């Protein structure tokens, strides 16, 4: 009789544990779930933007750009933060060229394949870094191409921002060491995008990818 009660009690406990587990799973993201959202900036509200993203991430052809795999292979054994430093420095070796020189238009967001063959401007560097980090296994929902206003020269600029260890790191083509968001007080985020959408952040730059001039995007 005592054994039967013990078995019954064990069954009840297992049932309760299963129910609690199901409730927790329903109320929290499961392992591997995509938590798609925009980056969070102090003092700049993040809101989902209805505008069509400037870059179609279906065109992120890292697989057809051997340079993406070459860089990823070279830095794969490094720690995560060291990978950010190495990827930023290696991609920044590509020559900078403006879109008028490359494509005869004021604004062209290049694929990695185009960028590694022809050079590019700021957003092209950010796209290529996104491709390399994605190849390395970084969660793409934690990578954002951020278009911002640089207030010293009043120019529009673009960088890659990466969330790592609860911090937001900026990979900039104007310098090799990545820095935490807020490290430069003259960068004002306007909008961001990744595979999962586009978000606005309140700085005075239009969501159509407007440029102050062809030289404003560096």
Buried (B, 14 or more C-beta within 10 A) or exposed (E): EEEEEEEEEEEEEEEEEEEEEEEEEEEEEEEEEEEEBBBEBEEBEBEEBEEEBBBEBEEBEBEEBEBBBEBBEEBEEBEBBEBBBBBBBBBBEBEBBBBBEBBEEBBBBBBBBBBBEBBBBBBBBBBBBBBBBBBBEBEBBBBBBBBBBBEEEEBBBBBBBBBBEEEBBBBBBEEBEBEEBEEBEEBBBBBBBBBBBBBBBBBEBEBEBBBBEBEBBB
